[in-house]
Amino acid sequence: MLAPAAMLSVAACAELEITNTNNPDITRALASPSDVAKIAKSSLNSWYLASTYYEPYMMLQITADAATGNFGNFGMRFNNLEPRIAYNNNSAGSDAQVTVRPWDDNYSALGAANDALRAIAGGVTIPGANGNDQAKSAAMFAQAAALSNLAMIFDKAFVVTEGTDLNQAPELLPYTQVRDSSLKVWDALITLTNGKTWSWDADVFPITAAQTAANINRIANTMAARTLMLSARTGAENTATNWQRVLAYADKGITGNGLTSFDVSTVSDGGNLWYDYIKLYGNLDSWTRVDQRVINRMAPNVPAKYAGTPIAPQPLDNRLGVANLPCAANPTNCLAGVTKDYVYLGTVIGDPARGIFMQSPYYHARYRDVSFAFNTSTHTGKPQVYILAAENDLMIAEALARTGGDLSRAASLVNKTRVTRGGLAPVAANAAAILEAINYERDIELLNTNGLSLFDRRRLEGLQAGTARQLPIPAKELETLRLPIYTFGG
């Protein structure tokens, strides 16, 4: 099958005449109900792997001053320099994959989803009483979610659906239109699953919650709320967000008024089809550490920037603790019995010549059991959280605070993690205080769940000057399209 990104490039260069020798196989596959069902399933897996890959998310967490590191991989070194420099959008550059992977991988998921939806619309009937709805909903989920990723990551992108004529050159659209296209599909998926009683097969999206139509509907609502909220690039755009719409989605999401809450956590299969590189590396102490900006919020005695001397914390937050010091090269032993999310190890990693400020003696240990700290075979059967119930609670709370809603309810939602997990004083039912507490909880509670820290920080004007707020279209794609190469940051 011709890669979706390549199809876009071919369509955009009208003078190119290329014969796709794989086309007969595509035709046969899309005429087979069992193959179409498999393509729909695989599109969702492709989206998930794109959404948890180390590129671009490790780089984005580092430029957001949520995580830190200075190894040369994944864009971690040069994009962590201070003052910030522009992202090197060069097809031959060492950091090229920061843009190439999310662009290609999301379009790959989108292309497979579109193929399945096109086949179903063309009359292919999937076996089973609800076969078409099950396959269609999986493909629609991947389609909406891939468009969400493109809208949040890139300044512009192609919107390609099953209705797009690939014989015509597609148009690059600004992220706001890509976002709106994503929301249109989320709305259609919400409508398709509303009130239905069927379930996905166990291998479609192996999560700890049941894969019922009702739960798919709730996850879609949460994803739509997140897309709408996190697409904002600036404080002004954040203020202008349709917060009533965010609230309407989130309150029907994985948490909500009168609903039983659940996390969206995939079940690891030991590194076969369902794995999460954000956790594999983000919770690996020898690779990535926590930026001291985050630690300073939990323990004000620790400077917000590492200056060369490890300083043990005096935590105000119960989620921060100290290992059984001293720690050896492998801290497994010194973490024995330590159950804190954030742990002071007393030692740093990385080359200080690349920037002492990039180092940190603090480590995020919350998801260590599904990181490369342990052999991937030991991960089998363990949950890999992608959306915490707390993330949805915090979206509801923020929407209530920004729309003059029930502040008592908003405060109680924030206090679920603030008080129960953090041991902090309850936030009062005051809009300003609630918004500040949400800012804190999203920083502390959501790290390494899905790599979206930069999207939060940019909308709240929390980024360092010169930090790229979004990524450009990859240079290799611009070269194919014969468009000028551009970038952001610096």
N, C-alpha and C positions, 0 to 999 in steps of 0.2 A: 504494500500500500504506500502510495506517495505521502511523505510526511506532510501534515497540515500546513506547517510554516512554509514548506517548499511550494505547496499548492498556491499559497497566498502570493509568494514571490513570483511564481510563473504567471499567475493571473495579472499581477501588477505590471509585468513587462509584456505588453500585448504583442510585441514583434517576435517574441520567442515562440517557436513551434516545437513542442516536445511531445513525443509519443510515450505514453505510460504503458509499458509492456505488461505491467501487473494488472491492468484493468480487467481482463477476463476473470482473473481470480477474485477480484473485488466484486464483480457482478455476481459470481456464483455464491460468494460468502453472504452477500446481502440478499440473496434469494432464499437462503436457508434459515428457517426459524430458529434452529438451535444455535447457528453461528451468530445471528443477530442478537440473541439473548446473551451470548458470551461477550460480544463486542460491547453491549450496554454495561455489563458487569465490569469488564476490564477498563472501561472509560472512567468509572468511579475510582478504581484502584490507581489508575494513572494520575487522576487529580490528587488523590491523597499523597502519593509519593512526591509529586511536584510541590505540595503544600508543606511537606516536612523535610525537604532536602536542605543540605547545608548551604547551598547557593540559591537564593541570595540571603537566607535568613540569618546565618551566623554573622555575616558582614553587617546586616541591618541592625542586629541587636548590639553590635559593637559600636556602630556610629551613633546609636541612640544612647550610648553610655549606660547600657543595662548590663551587658557582659563586656569582657575585655580580653585581649590576647594580642600577640604580635607575631605569630607564626605566619609564614608566607602563603599559606593556603586559604582558600575560600574568600579572598579579599580582606583578610583580617589585618594585614600589616599596614599597607599604604593608606587604606581608608580609615585607619585608626590614628593617623598622624594628627598632631596639633601644632599650629593651627591647621584646620582641615584643608585638604586639597581637593580638586575636582576629581570625580571618578574618571579613570582612564578608559574611555570608550574606544578601545582599539581592538580590532579583530585578531591581532597578533599579540596583544598584551597579556601579561600574566593573570590579570583579573577579568579577562573577557567572559569567563563562565558565570560571573556574577549576574550578568544580564542574559547571556545565551541560554542558560539552563531554565530559568523560569519562563522565558519566552517560548522556547521550543517545547518544553514539557507541558505547559498549559495548553498550547495549541495542539499537541499530540492528544491530550485528553479530550479537547474540544472536537477535534476531527473524528475521533472514534465515536463520541456521543452523537455527533451530527449524522454519521453514517447510520447508526442504529435508528435514530429518529426518522431519518429519510426513508429507510426501509419500511418501518412501521407505517408511516404516512402513505407509502406506496402500495400497501396492501398485505405485507407480510403479517401473518398471524402467529403469535407465540403460543405454544401449547399451554393448556391449563385454563381454569375458569377466569383467572385474572392475569393471564400471561402478558398480554399487551400492556396493561397498566403497570405491572411490576417492572418490565423491561424499560418501558417509556419513562417511568419515574426515576430509575437509576441513571439513565442517560441524561434526563433533564437536570438531575442533581449535579452530575459532572459538568454539564454545559454551564449552568448558573454559577457553580463554584469556580470553574476555570475563568469565566468572565470576571468574577469578583476579584480573583487574584490579579488579573491583568489590570483591572481598574485601580486597585490599591497600590500596585508596584510601579507601573509605568505611567508616563505622562500622556501617552496616547497608544492606541492599539487598533487592530482590525476587529470588528464585530462580525463573526462568521457563525451562522446557524444552519440548520437543515434547509432553510429556505433561501440561502444565499446562492446566487448564480456565480459559480467559480469560473465561468467563461468570461466574466466581466472583471475588470480591475477593481478590487475592493478599496474602500476609502479608509484612511487612517482617521480615527475619531478621537477627540479629547476624552480624558479619563471620566469626565462627568457623564458623557454619553455611553461609555462602556459600562459604567456603574448602573445607569438607568436600564440598559439592555439586560444586565444581570438581574436586576430587581424584577424586570418583566418576566423573566423565566422563573425566578423564585415564586412570584405570585401565581404563575401557571401551575407550578408544582404543588403549591399549597392548596390550590383549588382541586387539583387532581386527587390528592390524598385526603382531602377533607371528608370525614365521616366514613371512610373506607375501613374494612376489617381485615384485608389481606396483609400478608407479610412478605418481605424479601426473603430469598433463600439465604441460608446461613453464611455463604461465602461472598455475598454482594458487598457488605460493609460490616465485617465482623467486630461489632462493638459489644460492650458489656451490657448495654440496655437492649431490650427486645427490638428487632427490626420490623416493627409493625408500621402500618401506614400512619397510624396516629403519632408514633414517635418520629417517623420521617417528616411528617408535617411540622412537628415541634422543632426539630433540628433545622428545617428549612426556614422557619420563622427567625430562629436565632441567627442563622447565617445571613439572612436579609438585613436584620437589625445591625449586625456587625459591619456588613458591606456599606450600608448607608452612613454609619457613624465614622468608620475609619478611613473612608475615602477623602475626608477633608484634609487639605494640605496646610492650612493656616488657622490661626485663632479666629479670624474673621469668617472663614468658611465653616468652622466648627459652630460658631454662633448661629450661622445661617442654616445649619442642618435642620431638616424637618424632624424635630424631636418628638412631635406627636406621632409621626409615622414610626420612628424608632420604638417608641413606647408600645404602639399597637402590635408591632412584630414581637418585641422582646417579651411582652406579657403573655404571648401565646407560644413562647419558646420552651427551652428545656427546664426553665423555672417559670413561675407565673402565679397569679392570684388563684388559689384553689387547686393548683396542680402539684403533683409529686415530682420533685426535682431529680434530675439525673445528669451525670457527666457524659460527654461524648468521648469515650475511650476505646480505641481499637485494641484488640487482643493480639499480642505479639505472636508471630508464628516462627520465631527464632531466626529472623532475617531472610525469609523466603519472599513473601509478597507484601507483608504488612510490617513495616519497620519505620522508625522515625529518627532521622539523622539529627534533628534538633536536640533530641535527648541523648543520642549516642555520643555526640561531641559536646553538647552544652552542659552535660553533667559528668564530663570526664575531667577530673581535676588536673591532669597533666597537659590539658589542651586549652581549656577555657576557664576563666575565673569570672567573678562578679565584680563589676565596676564599683569602686568605692563610693561613687555618688549614691548608689542604692544603699550601701551599708551605712553611710552617714545619716540616712533618713531613719534607720532603725537604732543607730548608736551614734549620737551626735559627737561623742568624744573622738570618733574616727574621722580624719579629714576626708573631704569629698574627692580628693585626688591623692593617689599614692605618691609619696615623695622619696621613697628609698628605705624607710624604716617601718617594719611591720608593727602595727599598734593593735593590741587586743581590744575587743569591744567591751563596752559597758552597756549592754542592750536594754532598750526600753521595750522591745518587741520580742515576744517569746519564740518567734520563728528564727531567731539568730542565736547561735551558741558557739562554743569552743570545742575543738577536738581534744582528745586525750594526748596532750603534747608531751614530748616532741613527736612530730610526725616524720616517718621515714620517707623514702622516695615514693613508695606506694602507701597511701594513707589508710588502707583497708583496716589495719589493726587499730590505728588511733581513732577511727570512726566507730569502733565497736561500741554499741550502746548509745551512740549519739543519734538522736531522732530529729534534730533541727533541720529546717529547710536550708538555711545558710550557716556555714561553718567556717570559723577562723582556723586556718591550718598553720599559721606562723611562718610559712615560707612562700616564696613567689616562683613563678615560672617565666620562661621567655628571656630573650637577650636584652639586658638593660641598655645596651648601646642603641637599640632601636627606639628607646623612649621609656624611661622609668615610669612615667605616668600611665603606661599601658599595662603595668604589672599590678597584681593584687594578691594578698594572702588569703582572700576570701573565696569560698567555693560554694556553688549551688548543688546540694546533695539530695534534693527532694526526689529526683527521678534516677538516682544512681543505679538502681537495680535493673534499669533498662538502658544503661549507657555502656560504652565500650570498657568501662571499669570491670565488667564481667563478660565472659564469653557469651556471644549471642545465643548459643544453644540454651543457656540458662534463662533466657528471656521468655521462652515459650510459655504461653498462657498468662503472662503478666499484662496488666492494663497499661496502655500508653495514652495518657489523656491528651486530647486535642482541644476540647472546649470544656473547661470547668463550669459546673453549675454556677459558681461564684461570678464568672464572667458575665453570664446573662443577668444575674441579680444586680450586678453593678451597672449594666446598661439600663435596666429598669429604673434603678435609683437615680441615675444621672438624668434620664429623660423626665422623671418626676420633678427633680430639682430645677430643671431648665424650663419646665412648662407650668410652674406654679401648681404642681400636683400635691399629692398627700406626702408631706415631708416626714411625718411620723413613720409611714411605711418605708420611705426611702432610707431613713436612718436605720431602721431595723434590718433592712437588707444589707446595708454596709456593715453593720455590727455583727453579722453572721461570721465573717472572717476576722474583722478588726478586733472583736472582743474574744470570740471563742478560740481562734487560732493565735492571734497576736497578743492577747492579754492586755490590750490597750483600753483606755477609758472609752465608754460608749460615746459616739458622736451625737451631738444634740440635733434636734429637728429644726435646723437652720440651713437655708440653701447654700450659703457660702461655705459653712463648715462641712456640709455634706459633700460638696464638690471637691474640696481639698482632701477629704478623707477618701473619696473615690480615686482621686489622682494617686494617692499613697497606696491604696489597696491594689490598684491595677499594676503599679510598679512592682510591688512586693509579691503579690499572690499569683500573678499570671506569668512570671518569668519562665521561659523554656516550655510553656505549654504549646505555643504555636508560632513563636518568632515574630509577633506583631508589635513589639515594643516601639519601633520607630514610628509606626502609624499612629500610636497614641501620643508620642512625644511631639510629633510635628503639629498635630491639631491643637495641642495645649501650649505651643510655643516654648517647648522645653529643650530644643536642640541647640548644640553649640553653633555659633556663627560659622557659616560656610559649609554646614553639613547638607549633603544632598537630601532633599525631602522626597524625591522620587527618582526612579531610574529612567535613563533614555532607552529608546529602541536600540537593540544591539548593533554594533558597528557592522557586523557581517550582514545583517538584514538591510541596513541602510545602503551598504555597498551594492547589494543585489537589486535594490529598488532604485538605485542611482539617485539617492537623496543625500544631502549634506550630513556629515557626521557631527553630532552635537553631544553635550553632556550637561551635568549639573554638579553643583558644589564648588568649594574653593572660594 
